[in-house]
Amino acid sequence: MIIVKVTYIVNDEYVNTNKELIQAFLTDFKKLDKTQFLYSVFQSEDGKIFIHTSQYKNKDIQQILLNTPSFLYFQEQRDKNLASEPTIELLNYVGASKEVF
């Protein structure tokens, strides 16, 4: 399993657009085989910090998601509106209350 956590801060005026673009790629992700991945997005209380967590069964499904056109567009637009560089962390799975895959 591949687990990635990405945390970033966007400029104040970009928060709503960021959320709209997130919804667009999540809609496209929902059309894929959901038994192969789990992708979640969270927003901090202050509204500017976004945290994306992704769990992929393997590299094949990871590449499909990362190359989805709406996701690529989201990344391109987000990168133009960052208040700071994203932090990318690879995580090791320990366990969960529910099986993911």
TIPA-809715 format. One record per residue: x, y, z of N, C-alpha, C in turn. Coordinates in steps of 0.2 Angstrom, whole numbers, plus 5000, padded with zeros to 4 digits. Each point is the difference from the previous one (the first is absolute). Example, Ala and Ser with C-alpha at 12.3 -4.5 7.8 and 13.67 -1.06 7.14 Angstrom:
BEGIN
506649725039499650065000500450065000
499850054996500450065001499650055003
END
This chain:
BEGIN
500449945000499650065000500450065000
499850054996500450075000499550055003
500350035005499650055004500450074999
499750054998500350075000499650055003
500350055003499650055004500450074997
499550044997500350064997499650065004
500450055003499750055003500350074997
499550044999500250074997499650055002
500250064999499650065002499950044994
499450024998499850054995499950075002
500150044995499850075001499350015002
499850055004499350015003499550004994
500250044995499550014995499949944995
500449955001500049944996499649945003
499850005007499749955004499449974996
499550044998499449974997500249974993
500450034996500249974994500349935001
500550005005500349945002499549945001
499550025004499549955002499649984994
499850044995499749994994500449954996
500650014999500449964996500149935004
500050005006500149935004499349964999
499550035000499349974999500049974992
500350044996500049974993500449944999
500650005003500449944999499849945004
499650025006499749945004499549974996
499650044997499449974995500349964995
500650014997500349964995500349945004
500350005006500249955003499549955002
499450025001499449965002499849954995
500250024993499949964995500449944999
500650005004500549954999499849945005
500449955000499949945004500250025008
499550015004500150035006500349945005
500049944998500349955004500850005000
500350044995500750014999500350065004
499650045003500350065003499550045004
500350045005499650045004500350075000
499750054997500250075000499650055004
500350035005499650045004500350075001
499650055000500350075001499750035006
500450045004499850035006500250085000
499650045003500150075001500150025007
500550045001500150025007499550055003
500050015006499550055003500050074997
500750024999500150074997499850004993
499949944996499750004994500650004994
500650025002500550014995500449944999
500149955005500449954999499649944998
500249964995499749944997500549945001
499649955002500449935001499749954996
500449974995499849954996500349935002
499649955002500349945001499849954995
500449964997499949954995500349935002
499549954999500349935001499849974994
500649974997499949964994500249935001
499649964997500249925000500749994997
500150044994500749984997500150064996
500650004996500250064996499650014994
499749954997499650004994499450055002
499649995005499550045002500250075002
500650015003500250065002500250044993
500349974995500150044994499450024996
499549965001499350014996499750075004
500050005006499850065004500450064998
500649995001500550064999500050034993
499849964995499950024993499350024998
499550005005499450024998500050074998
499750024994500050074998499850055005
499449995003499850055005500550015006
500349945002500550005005500650044998
500249994994500650044998499950074999
499350024998499850075000500050035007
499749965004500050035007500750015003
500549964999500750015002500350064997
499950014993500350054997499750075003
499450005001499750075003500250015007
500049945004500250015007500750035000
500449974996500750025001500150074998
499650034997500050084998499750045006
499749975005499750035005500249985007
500649975001500249985006500350065004
499949995007500350055004500649975003
500149944999500749965002500049944996
500649975000500149944996499649945003
499749954997499749955003500549955003
499849975005500449955004499749934998
500449964997499849934998500349955005
499649965003500349945004499749944998
500549955000499849934999499949975006
499549965001499849975007500049934999
500149975006500049925000499349985004
499749964997499349975003500249965006
499650025005500049965006499449965002
499450034999499449975000499450055000
499449975000499450045000499449975003
499550035002499449975002499649974995
500250014994499649974994500549984995
500049954996500449984995499950044994
500650034997499950054995500049964993
500449955000500149954994499949935001
END
